[in-house]
């Protein structure tokens, strides 16, 4: 099993010049410091689970600023109108390495070292929720590192994660030889501005800050509620055929993009920002970001895969199960030493089938597993729900891992899926779905034999026995649309 490690790095900013406008800005900031309100205790601190720490990006150069970068910069601009927040793309040809400025993942915010506004933003980002979660907003936004006043804090550095103070005097000294070789000392030491970098997920607005559960709960450093609508990531539809994988983003009539061609595919899964493929010879291939991003071979000797926005899970042919968190070249952490046959992931949970036992852990990768059921044929995780299928019956629990089970179907299930408040089941001759409470009534959405099923909060995808991939969008009673033929499997996000 491969093991690689990454190191922290800083991203320099473009050189600046002292101008009359700059002196005017300094005066304005001094005045602003006298009237800054204290950030209110914010509801984002107590909404649902909290994201893991953001990894460093390994993405290639971009031609446009990522939407999450723009979103965070807009919060800063609305909160402090007199302080510029630059998100301009830096050309790769002007850098000795690919920086987050070149990836569209960096903000240079012109708050000088020691300013009240800068400290207020750090206090806001570093605030803890009182329940053991530090740096809550920083994690929800997907911030990977901050450089200010010749100091750096990096979410990928375990020691830095233990630095819960927003006082930069407790951070590490920042030293970037490549920066000092090209730019002025003041710019490299970040005494005239604060640098903020985002992870790939943060840049894609795939972190919890931008998800629907946060609607009405987002706030700002000055305590003003953030009411600007957040554009949703486009829905994704993945079709697996013999020897190829196709994906379409957005509406059902959008065009297909060929992702894999001429390769035996055992399994393919998608998130709003990632795609994972398990090939017939046991290779795990991943791509992150746009549909056209390059593939990376992340593992070999694999028999099952799982994919989240910040985590990758595999079951090896040896029966071990492992997780890696952050970038694709991060180290693997073994979570099951043997006997594993399947793995599942959500943003905050890890589930593994080991010798028929369903084991689930919540929170960090190193947390303890809870055995939630035995003699299990299938384990499914989604949000705060988990389902097991055994002996043809489907049981679901929601809330804590210790919550009671609800038997939603007593017999006949050959596949169970969860997604966006829906429970979907394939039997030998139909597909049934319920949405809302676990006690809701089943709706038969399709009759006849099927080979694959996927469900989200507003889509259901099914592959029929003759290979047609059909999708319905909206209500359970909506019409089916045949989107392609010759399919073997489907996945939705």
Buried (B, 14 or more C-beta within 10 A) or exposed (E): BEEEEBEBBBBBBEEBEEEEEEEEBEEBBEEBBEEBEEBEEBEBBBBBBBBBBBBBBBBEBBEEBBBBBBBBBBBBBBBBEBBBBBBEBBEBEEBEEBBBBBBBBBBBBBBBBEBBBBBBBBBBBBBEBEEEBBBBBBBBBBBBBBBBBBBBBBBBBEEBBEBEEBEBEEBBEBEBEBBBEBBBEBBBBBBBBBBBBBBBBBBBBBBBBBBEEBEEBBBBBBBBEBEEEBEEBEBBBBBBBEEBBBBBBEEBEBEEEEBBEEBEBBBBBBBBBBBBBBBEEBBBBBBBBEBEBEEBEBBBBBBBBBBBBBBBBBBBEEBBBBBBBBBBBBBBBBBBEEBBBBBBBBBBBBBBBBBEBBBBBBBEBEBEBBEBBEEBBBBBBBBBBBBBBBEEBBBBBBEEBEBEBBEBBEEBBBBBBBBBBBBBBBBEEBBBBBBEEBEBEBBEBBEEBBBBBBBBEBBBBBBBEEBBBBBBBEEBEBEBEEBBEEBBBBBBB
